[in-house]
């Protein structure tokens, strides 16, 4: 296998068969593209297509510098054809900048031949790789800066000497490694680390770039911390053309609520066990299997339970159909033709996440199959067609029961989500939100303002409750529910109450704000003064392994909401265990009708 990869690398270097892709770097404040990072790939049908495989093979074969030289030439030619004044970020290893490898004359000739200026280029120096002679590297970097090149330290926090190099070189940009961005909204330590880096960058006059932003939640945190430059799949995948998606820059103002997902909507739902072949199986054996099983179009290659990739029927057929193809290849092991970049997902991964990973996968085509593992061991295959069909059906079902004003899940999906949580028998909180004195506001200021108040609350709930399994639903009118397993659920509820009290004030006139009340009629038609709107939050806490039904939790939620509206701070928490699972059936504590359409 290693010999084959070495031969393929030599072929790519000889034919200069390298492609440059461009991934955008976006300026949040200006809502525009700041520049592009040049990323190198092998041919789409080559085992060296992906960057990790390409550069790891070059490193094993001692040809990293030759590959880097080719990638730089290819990137320069590709970028010159776009004619854009934006910055081009290129990755260079420390070894490439060390004498005698570094050649200033060749570098200047490369720029001249492609009509580029030094000020157009940002050299990314990764701290993943050790530096043999830091003093010599520093001399080269100082020379580059003097020539007009800009310098960026890449992958901060991932390797060897980023902070030391930062202090000595004073780079123009520092790129924060994806590790510190992934799920930052749920990780206090990562947020604190980023805050300290932001403070240091401000003191040193350096710009930060947050790499690998893939979700709206990650983007919000990065934006709130004041990092202006961002990069990741949320804004654009690497492509041959210089394009970017700037829609996500408005995500804080136009958050799309998450639709509910049933408990069993995981990769396991699509798992079909296909008897695997091993790495020692021949292509002849694989082909006989594929011919004898008409409904199977890919075979997993598995050794000792560990998936190695997929052998595709179309690829074997294509090879065997060529002159002498079968005679030449049928005795070879399947590893000569298997796809090692097959998507591997865990049995419990939600289908929405599987879909995102398939779409974001760095390939020129959508993979038709993916491997499903359980506890790290092969479990079966999933079909992309089945995945898309299931997600489409679920979206249609969700749209049917969504609230038309907020587009949040309505009563049917709320009840389904509640049933799923109670069947899990894991701890969770059900928080019932209701707007106080909403009717007088609606009567005085009109239904349009009333709708805006309801939309404000829906935006706050989806803005604050961001955990993966947080569920936000709209019962109707000014009633909302949140189901959350997060230990900070009650804290988040308090945050929503405070933000609602603050942001709802903009709908009142100055005179009303000064007086602190509005005048309207009460339920008996008598003139009355009503305070400005506020938010009540009644919470039901369900403990672990607690046997409680969805209807019982619904009844308790209605009771908790009533107690919250009567409380001075508009908060009340009830515990289902304290009532021994008995349902409340008084007329005053009626069920909030989660299970009605």
C-alpha positions as CSV (number, residue, x, y, z in Angstrom):
1,X,0.0,0.0,0.0
2,X,2.8,2.4,0.9
3,X,4.6,1.7,-2.4
4,X,1.4,2.5,-4.3
5,X,1.0,5.8,-2.4
6,X,4.6,6.7,-3.1
7,X,4.2,6.0,-6.8
8,X,1.0,8.1,-6.9
9,X,2.8,10.9,-5.2
10,X,5.6,10.8,-7.7
11,X,3.1,10.8,-10.5
12,X,1.3,13.9,-9.1
13,X,4.6,15.7,-8.7
14,X,5.8,14.8,-12.2
15,X,2.5,15.9,-13.9
16,X,1.9,18.8,-11.4
17,X,-1.5,17.3,-10.9
18,X,-2.5,19.5,-7.9
19,X,-5.6,21.5,-7.6
20,X,-6.0,24.8,-5.5
21,X,-9.2,25.4,-3.7
22,X,-10.1,28.6,-2.0
23,X,-11.9,29.0,1.4
24,X,-13.1,32.5,2.4
25,X,-12.0,34.4,5.4
26,X,-14.8,36.8,6.3
27,X,-14.9,40.2,8.1
28,X,-17.8,40.2,10.5
29,X,-17.8,43.9,11.1
30,X,-17.7,44.9,7.4
31,X,-19.9,41.9,6.4
32,X,-17.6,41.2,3.5
33,X,-15.0,38.8,2.4
34,X,-11.5,39.7,3.6
35,X,-9.4,37.1,1.8
36,X,-9.1,33.4,0.9
37,X,-6.9,30.6,2.1
38,X,-5.3,28.5,-0.6
39,X,-5.8,24.7,0.1
40,X,-4.2,22.0,-2.1
41,X,-5.8,18.8,-3.1
42,X,-4.9,15.8,-5.3
43,X,-7.2,14.6,-8.1
44,X,-10.7,13.6,-7.0
45,X,-10.1,10.0,-8.1
46,X,-6.7,9.6,-6.4
47,X,-6.1,8.1,-3.0
48,X,-4.1,11.3,-2.3
49,X,-7.1,13.5,-2.9
50,X,-7.5,14.7,0.6
51,X,-5.0,17.1,2.2
52,X,-4.1,14.9,5.2
53,X,-3.4,11.9,3.0
54,X,-1.5,14.0,0.5
55,X,0.9,15.7,2.9
56,X,1.3,12.7,5.3
57,X,2.4,10.6,2.3
58,X,4.8,13.3,1.2
59,X,6.2,13.5,4.8
60,X,6.7,9.7,4.9
61,X,8.4,9.8,1.5
62,X,10.6,12.7,2.4
63,X,9.1,14.8,-0.4
64,X,7.3,17.5,1.6
65,X,9.4,20.4,0.3
66,X,8.9,19.3,-3.3
67,X,5.1,19.1,-2.7
68,X,5.0,22.5,-1.0
69,X,6.9,24.1,-3.9
70,X,4.4,22.7,-6.4
71,X,1.5,23.8,-4.2
72,X,2.8,27.3,-4.0
73,X,3.3,27.5,-7.8
74,X,-0.2,26.2,-8.4
75,X,-1.8,28.5,-5.9
76,X,0.0,31.6,-7.4
77,X,-1.2,30.7,-10.9
78,X,-4.8,30.0,-9.7
79,X,-5.0,33.2,-7.7
80,X,-3.7,35.4,-10.5
81,X,-6.6,34.3,-12.7
82,X,-9.2,35.6,-10.2
83,X,-7.9,39.2,-10.5
84,X,-9.2,40.1,-7.0
85,X,-7.5,42.6,-4.6
86,X,-8.2,40.5,-1.6
87,X,-5.6,38.8,0.5
88,X,-4.4,35.3,-0.3
89,X,-3.3,33.1,2.7
90,X,-0.8,30.4,1.9
91,X,0.5,27.7,4.2
92,X,4.3,27.2,4.4
93,X,6.2,24.9,6.7
94,X,9.1,26.3,8.7
95,X,11.5,23.9,6.8
96,X,10.5,25.7,3.6
97,X,11.7,29.0,5.0
98,X,15.0,27.7,6.3
99,X,18.3,28.0,4.3
100,X,19.3,26.5,1.9
101,X,15.7,25.7,0.9
102,X,14.5,29.3,1.0
103,X,15.4,31.2,-2.1
104,X,14.3,34.9,-2.2
105,X,15.1,35.2,-5.9
106,X,12.7,32.3,-6.8
107,X,10.0,33.8,-4.6
108,X,10.2,37.2,-6.3
109,X,10.2,35.6,-9.7
110,X,7.1,33.6,-8.7
111,X,5.3,36.8,-7.8
112,X,6.4,38.6,-11.0
113,X,5.4,35.8,-13.3
114,X,1.8,35.8,-11.9
115,X,1.4,39.6,-11.5
116,X,1.2,39.4,-7.7
117,X,2.5,41.8,-5.0
118,X,4.1,40.8,-1.8
119,X,1.4,42.8,0.1
120,X,-1.3,40.5,-1.5
121,X,0.1,37.5,0.3
122,X,-0.2,36.3,3.9
123,X,2.2,33.6,4.8
124,X,0.7,31.1,7.3
125,X,3.3,29.5,9.5
126,X,1.8,26.6,11.4
127,X,3.0,25.9,14.9
128,X,2.2,22.2,14.5
129,X,5.7,21.6,13.1
130,X,8.9,22.0,15.2
131,X,11.5,24.4,14.1
132,X,15.1,23.1,13.9
133,X,16.7,26.6,14.1
134,X,14.3,29.3,15.4
135,X,16.9,32.1,15.0
136,X,17.3,31.3,11.3
137,X,13.5,31.1,10.8
138,X,13.1,34.4,12.5
139,X,15.6,36.0,10.2
140,X,13.6,34.8,7.1
141,X,10.3,36.0,8.5
142,X,11.8,39.5,9.3
143,X,13.1,39.7,5.7
144,X,9.6,38.7,4.4
145,X,7.9,41.4,6.4
146,X,10.4,43.9,5.2
147,X,9.6,42.9,1.6
148,X,5.9,43.6,2.2
149,X,4.6,40.1,2.9
150,X,2.1,39.7,5.8
151,X,2.7,36.9,8.4
152,X,0.1,34.8,10.2
153,X,0.7,32.2,12.9
154,X,-1.6,29.3,12.1
155,X,-3.2,26.7,14.5
156,X,-2.5,28.7,17.7
157,X,-2.7,26.4,20.6
158,X,-2.0,23.2,18.7
159,X,1.7,22.7,18.8
160,X,5.1,23.9,19.6
161,X,6.0,27.6,20.0
162,X,3.2,29.8,18.9
163,X,3.3,32.2,21.8
164,X,7.0,32.5,21.8
165,X,7.0,33.1,18.0
166,X,4.1,35.6,18.5
167,X,6.1,37.6,21.0
168,X,9.3,37.7,18.9
169,X,7.9,38.2,15.4
170,X,4.8,40.3,16.1
171,X,2.7,38.7,13.3
172,X,-0.1,40.5,11.5
173,X,-2.6,37.7,12.1
174,X,-3.0,34.8,14.5
175,X,-5.3,32.0,13.5
176,X,-6.9,30.2,16.4
177,X,-7.0,26.4,16.1
178,X,-10.3,24.7,15.4
179,X,-10.0,22.8,18.7
180,X,-10.7,25.9,20.7
181,X,-13.7,26.9,18.5
182,X,-15.5,23.5,18.4
183,X,-18.6,23.6,20.7
184,X,-17.2,26.7,22.4
185,X,-20.8,27.7,23.4
186,X,-20.8,24.8,25.8
187,X,-17.2,25.0,27.1
188,X,-16.4,27.6,29.7
189,X,-12.6,26.9,29.6
190,X,-12.5,27.4,25.9
191,X,-14.3,30.7,26.2
192,X,-11.9,31.9,29.0
193,X,-8.9,30.9,26.8
194,X,-10.3,32.8,23.9
195,X,-10.9,35.9,26.1
196,X,-7.3,35.9,27.2
197,X,-6.1,35.6,23.5
198,X,-8.4,38.4,22.4
199,X,-7.0,40.6,25.2
200,X,-3.4,39.7,24.3
201,X,-4.0,40.4,20.6
202,X,-5.5,43.8,21.4
203,X,-2.4,44.7,23.4
204,X,0.0,43.6,20.7
205,X,-1.9,45.1,17.8
206,X,-2.6,41.8,16.1
207,X,-5.7,40.6,14.4
208,X,-7.2,37.2,15.2
209,X,-8.9,34.8,12.8
210,X,-11.2,32.1,14.3
211,X,-10.8,28.9,12.2
212,X,-13.3,26.1,11.7
213,X,-16.6,27.8,12.6
214,X,-19.3,25.4,11.5
215,X,-22.3,26.3,13.6
216,X,-24.3,29.4,14.4
217,X,-23.8,28.8,18.1
218,X,-20.0,28.9,17.6
219,X,-20.3,32.0,15.5
220,X,-22.3,33.9,18.1
221,X,-19.7,33.3,20.8
222,X,-16.8,34.3,18.6
223,X,-18.6,37.4,17.5
224,X,-19.5,38.3,21.1
225,X,-15.9,38.0,22.1
226,X,-15.0,40.7,19.5
227,X,-13.1,38.5,16.9
228,X,-13.7,40.2,13.6
229,X,-12.2,37.7,11.1
230,X,-13.7,34.2,10.8
231,X,-13.3,31.1,8.6
232,X,-15.2,27.9,8.4
233,X,-17.8,25.8,6.6
234,X,-20.5,28.2,7.9
235,X,-19.2,30.8,5.5
236,X,-18.0,28.6,2.7
237,X,-16.4,25.3,1.9
238,X,-13.1,25.2,-0.1
239,X,-14.0,25.6,-3.8
240,X,-12.1,26.2,-7.0
241,X,-13.8,29.6,-7.4
242,X,-13.5,32.5,-4.9
243,X,-17.0,32.5,-3.4
244,X,-18.5,32.9,0.1
245,X,-21.8,32.7,1.9
246,X,-22.4,35.9,3.9
247,X,-26.0,35.0,5.0
248,X,-24.7,33.6,8.3
249,X,-23.4,37.1,9.3
250,X,-27.1,37.9,10.0
251,X,-27.6,34.8,12.1
252,X,-27.9,36.8,15.3
253,X,-30.8,38.8,13.9
254,X,-32.4,36.0,11.9
255,X,-31.9,32.8,13.9
256,X,-33.6,29.8,12.5
257,X,-35.3,27.7,15.2
258,X,-34.3,24.1,15.5
259,X,-37.0,21.7,14.5
260,X,-37.7,18.8,16.8
261,X,-36.1,15.4,16.3
262,X,-37.6,12.2,17.5
263,X,-35.6,10.2,20.0
264,X,-34.7,7.4,17.5
265,X,-33.8,9.8,14.6
266,X,-30.2,8.8,14.7
267,X,-27.9,7.1,12.3
268,X,-28.9,3.7,13.8
269,X,-32.3,4.2,12.2
270,X,-30.8,3.8,8.8
271,X,-28.2,1.1,9.8
272,X,-28.3,-2.0,7.5
273,X,-25.8,-4.7,8.3
274,X,-23.9,-5.7,5.2
275,X,-21.4,-8.5,5.8
276,X,-18.0,-6.9,5.4
277,X,-14.9,-8.0,3.5
278,X,-11.4,-7.8,5.0
279,X,-8.4,-6.0,3.8
280,X,-7.0,-9.4,2.5
281,X,-10.1,-10.1,0.5
282,X,-9.5,-10.0,-3.3
283,X,-11.3,-7.8,-5.7
284,X,-12.6,-11.0,-7.4
285,X,-14.3,-12.1,-4.1
286,X,-15.7,-8.6,-3.6
287,X,-17.1,-8.5,-7.2
288,X,-18.7,-12.0,-6.7
289,X,-20.4,-10.6,-3.6
290,X,-21.6,-7.5,-5.3
291,X,-23.0,-9.5,-8.2
292,X,-24.8,-12.0,-6.0
293,X,-26.4,-9.4,-3.9
294,X,-28.4,-7.1,-6.2
295,X,-29.4,-4.6,-3.6
296,X,-25.9,-4.0,-2.4
297,X,-23.8,-1.3,-4.1
298,X,-20.9,-1.0,-1.6
299,X,-19.1,-3.4,0.7
300,X,-17.4,-2.2,3.9
301,X,-13.8,-3.2,4.4
302,X,-13.3,-4.1,8.0
303,X,-10.5,-5.6,10.0
304,X,-11.1,-6.8,13.6
305,X,-14.2,-4.6,13.7
306,X,-12.4,-1.5,12.6
307,X,-13.8,0.0,9.3
308,X,-11.1,0.8,6.8
309,X,-13.3,2.1,4.0
310,X,-15.8,1.1,1.2
311,X,-15.4,-0.8,-2.0
312,X,-17.9,0.6,-4.5
313,X,-19.6,-1.6,-7.1
314,X,-19.3,1.1,-9.8
315,X,-15.6,1.4,-9.3
316,X,-14.9,-2.3,-9.6
317,X,-17.2,-2.5,-12.6
318,X,-15.4,0.4,-14.3
319,X,-12.0,-1.3,-13.8
320,X,-13.1,-4.8,-14.8
321,X,-14.7,-3.4,-18.0
322,X,-11.4,-2.1,-19.3
323,X,-9.3,-4.3,-21.6
324,X,-7.5,-6.9,-19.4
325,X,-8.8,-5.0,-16.4
326,X,-10.2,-8.1,-14.7
327,X,-7.1,-10.2,-15.4
328,X,-4.9,-7.5,-14.0
329,X,-6.8,-6.6,-10.9
330,X,-9.0,-9.5,-9.7
331,X,-6.3,-11.1,-7.6
332,X,-5.3,-7.9,-5.9
333,X,-6.6,-7.1,-2.4
334,X,-9.6,-4.7,-2.1
335,X,-7.4,-2.1,-0.5
336,X,-6.1,-1.3,-3.9
337,X,-9.4,0.1,-4.9
338,X,-11.4,0.9,-1.7
339,X,-12.3,4.5,-0.7
340,X,-10.5,5.2,2.5
341,X,-12.2,8.6,2.9
342,X,-15.6,7.0,3.6
343,X,-17.7,8.9,6.1
344,X,-17.9,7.1,9.5
345,X,-20.6,8.1,12.0
346,X,-21.6,6.7,15.3
347,X,-24.9,4.8,15.8
348,X,-26.2,7.5,18.1
349,X,-25.4,10.5,16.0
350,X,-28.5,12.5,15.1
351,X,-29.5,12.3,11.4
352,X,-29.3,16.1,11.0
353,X,-25.7,16.0,12.0
354,X,-25.0,13.1,9.6
355,X,-26.6,15.2,6.8
356,X,-24.4,18.2,7.7
357,X,-21.3,16.1,7.7
358,X,-22.1,14.7,4.3
359,X,-22.8,18.1,2.8
360,X,-19.7,19.6,4.4
361,X,-17.4,16.7,3.4
362,X,-14.5,17.9,1.2
363,X,-15.4,16.0,-2.0
364,X,-16.6,16.8,-5.5
365,X,-19.5,14.5,-5.2
366,X,-22.1,13.5,-2.6
367,X,-21.2,10.1,-1.0
368,X,-23.9,7.5,-1.6
369,X,-23.1,5.4,1.5
370,X,-21.6,6.0,4.9
371,X,-20.3,3.6,7.6
372,X,-22.1,3.3,10.9
373,X,-20.1,2.2,14.0
374,X,-21.2,1.3,17.5
375,X,-18.6,1.7,20.3
376,X,-16.1,2.1,17.6
377,X,-16.9,-1.2,15.9
378,X,-18.5,-1.7,12.5
379,X,-22.3,-2.0,12.8
380,X,-23.6,-1.5,9.2
381,X,-24.0,0.9,6.3
382,X,-26.4,3.9,5.8
383,X,-27.6,5.1,2.4
384,X,-27.6,8.8,1.7
385,X,-30.8,8.4,-0.3
386,X,-32.6,7.0,2.7
387,X,-31.2,9.7,4.9
388,X,-32.4,12.5,2.6
389,X,-35.8,10.8,2.3
390,X,-36.2,10.5,6.1
391,X,-35.1,14.1,6.7
392,X,-37.4,15.4,4.0
393,X,-40.4,13.6,5.5
394,X,-39.5,14.9,9.0
395,X,-39.3,18.5,7.8
396,X,-42.7,18.2,6.1
397,X,-44.1,16.8,9.3
398,X,-42.5,19.5,11.4
399,X,-43.7,22.3,9.0
400,X,-47.2,20.9,9.2
401,X,-47.3,21.4,13.0
402,X,-45.2,24.6,13.3
403,X,-46.6,27.8,14.7
404,X,-47.2,30.1,11.6
405,X,-45.9,33.2,13.4
406,X,-42.7,32.0,15.0
407,X,-42.2,28.9,12.9
408,X,-41.4,27.1,16.2
409,X,-42.7,23.5,16.8
410,X,-46.4,23.5,17.8
411,X,-48.4,21.3,20.2
412,X,-48.0,18.0,18.4
413,X,-44.2,18.0,18.2
414,X,-44.1,19.4,21.7
415,X,-46.0,16.4,23.0
416,X,-43.9,14.1,21.0
417,X,-40.7,15.6,22.4
418,X,-42.1,15.4,25.9
419,X,-43.1,11.7,25.5
420,X,-39.6,10.9,24.2
421,X,-38.0,12.6,27.2
422,X,-40.1,10.8,29.8
423,X,-39.4,7.5,28.1
424,X,-35.7,8.1,28.3
425,X,-36.0,8.3,32.1
426,X,-33.1,10.8,32.1
427,X,-33.3,14.1,34.1
428,X,-34.7,17.1,32.3
429,X,-36.4,20.4,32.9
430,X,-39.7,21.6,31.4
431,X,-40.0,25.3,31.5
432,X,-43.3,27.0,30.8
433,X,-43.0,30.6,29.8
434,X,-45.9,33.0,29.7
435,X,-46.0,36.8,29.2
436,X,-47.5,38.8,32.0
437,X,-50.1,41.5,31.2
438,X,-49.9,40.6,27.5
439,X,-53.6,41.2,26.8
440,X,-53.6,44.9,28.0
441,X,-50.6,45.5,25.8
442,X,-52.3,43.9,22.8
443,X,-55.4,45.9,23.4
444,X,-53.7,49.2,23.7
445,X,-50.8,49.0,21.3
446,X,-52.5,46.7,18.7
447,X,-51.9,43.1,17.5
448,X,-48.9,44.1,15.3
449,X,-47.0,45.1,18.4
450,X,-48.3,42.0,20.2
451,X,-46.9,39.8,17.4
452,X,-43.6,41.6,17.7
453,X,-43.5,40.9,21.4
454,X,-44.2,37.2,20.7
455,X,-41.5,37.1,18.1
456,X,-39.1,38.8,20.5
457,X,-39.7,36.0,23.0
458,X,-39.2,33.3,20.4
459,X,-35.9,34.9,19.3
460,X,-34.7,35.1,22.9
461,X,-35.5,31.5,23.7
462,X,-33.7,30.2,20.6
463,X,-30.8,32.6,21.3
464,X,-30.3,31.4,24.9
465,X,-31.2,27.7,24.8
466,X,-28.5,26.5,22.5
467,X,-27.6,23.0,23.8
468,X,-27.8,20.2,21.2
469,X,-30.8,18.7,22.9
470,X,-32.6,21.9,23.9
471,X,-36.2,21.9,22.5
472,X,-38.1,25.2,22.1
473,X,-41.8,25.0,21.3
474,X,-44.7,27.5,20.9
475,X,-47.9,26.3,22.4
476,X,-49.8,29.3,21.0
477,X,-50.5,32.9,21.8
478,X,-47.9,34.1,24.4
479,X,-47.2,30.6,25.8
480,X,-43.9,28.8,25.1
481,X,-42.2,25.8,26.5
482,X,-38.5,24.7,26.7
483,X,-37.4,21.2,27.4
484,X,-33.8,21.0,28.4
485,X,-31.4,18.5,30.0
486,X,-28.8,21.2,30.6
487,X,-27.8,21.8,34.2
488,X,-27.9,25.5,33.5
489,X,-31.6,25.4,32.3
490,X,-32.9,27.5,35.2
491,X,-30.1,30.0,34.8
492,X,-30.9,30.3,31.2
493,X,-34.5,30.8,32.0
494,X,-33.5,33.7,34.2
495,X,-31.4,35.2,31.5
496,X,-34.4,35.1,29.1
497,X,-36.5,36.8,31.7
498,X,-34.0,39.6,32.2
499,X,-33.4,40.1,28.4
500,X,-37.1,40.1,27.7
501,X,-37.8,42.8,30.4
502,X,-35.0,44.9,28.9
503,X,-35.7,44.5,25.1
504,X,-39.5,44.7,25.4
505,X,-39.3,48.3,26.6
506,X,-38.6,49.6,23.1
507,X,-42.2,49.0,22.1
508,X,-43.5,51.6,24.6
509,X,-43.6,55.3,24.3
510,X,-41.5,57.5,26.5
511,X,-44.5,58.7,28.5
512,X,-45.5,55.1,29.2
513,X,-42.0,54.2,30.2
514,X,-41.9,57.2,32.5
515,X,-45.2,56.3,34.2
516,X,-44.4,52.6,34.3
517,X,-47.9,51.4,33.4
518,X,-50.5,51.4,30.6
519,X,-54.2,52.0,31.0
520,X,-56.8,49.5,29.7
521,X,-59.9,47.7,30.8
522,X,-59.8,44.6,33.0
523,X,-61.8,41.5,32.3
524,X,-64.9,43.1,33.8
525,X,-64.6,46.1,31.5
526,X,-63.4,48.4,34.3
527,X,-60.6,51.0,33.7
528,X,-57.4,49.7,35.2
529,X,-53.6,50.3,35.2
530,X,-51.4,47.5,34.2
531,X,-47.6,47.2,34.6
532,X,-45.4,46.8,31.6
533,X,-45.0,43.3,30.2
534,X,-42.7,40.8,32.0
535,X,-42.1,37.1,31.7
536,X,-43.1,34.3,34.0
537,X,-41.2,31.0,34.1
538,X,-42.6,27.9,35.7
539,X,-40.3,25.0,35.8
540,X,-40.8,21.2,36.4
541,X,-37.7,19.2,37.3
542,X,-37.8,15.5,36.4
543,X,-35.2,13.4,38.1
544,X,-33.2,10.5,36.7
545,X,-35.0,7.1,36.4
546,X,-38.2,8.8,37.4
547,X,-41.3,7.1,36.2
548,X,-43.5,9.9,35.1
549,X,-45.8,10.3,32.0
550,X,-45.9,13.2,29.6
551,X,-49.4,14.1,30.7
552,X,-48.3,14.2,34.3
553,X,-45.4,16.6,33.5
554,X,-47.8,18.7,31.4
555,X,-50.1,19.1,34.4
556,X,-47.3,20.0,36.7
557,X,-46.0,22.6,34.2
558,X,-49.4,24.3,34.1
559,X,-49.4,24.4,37.9
560,X,-45.8,25.7,37.9
561,X,-46.7,28.5,35.5
562,X,-49.7,29.6,37.6
563,X,-47.4,29.7,40.7
564,X,-44.8,31.6,38.8
565,X,-47.2,34.3,37.6
566,X,-48.3,34.8,41.3
567,X,-44.7,34.9,42.5
568,X,-42.9,38.3,43.2
569,X,-40.0,37.3,40.9
570,X,-42.3,35.4,38.4
571,X,-40.3,32.2,39.0
572,X,-41.4,28.9,40.4
573,X,-39.9,25.4,40.3
574,X,-41.7,22.2,41.0
575,X,-40.3,18.7,41.3
576,X,-42.3,15.8,39.9
577,X,-40.9,13.5,42.5
578,X,-42.4,15.6,45.3
579,X,-45.9,14.8,44.1
580,X,-45.2,11.1,43.9
581,X,-46.3,11.0,40.2
582,X,-49.9,12.0,41.0
583,X,-51.5,14.2,38.4
584,X,-53.1,17.5,39.3
585,X,-56.7,17.5,38.0
586,X,-58.2,20.7,39.4
587,X,-59.9,23.0,37.0
588,X,-57.5,25.8,37.9
589,X,-54.5,23.7,37.0
590,X,-55.7,22.5,33.6
591,X,-53.4,20.8,31.2
592,X,-51.8,23.2,28.7
593,X,-52.9,21.1,25.8
594,X,-49.5,20.1,24.5
595,X,-51.1,17.2,22.7
596,X,-53.6,19.1,20.7
597,X,-53.1,20.3,17.1
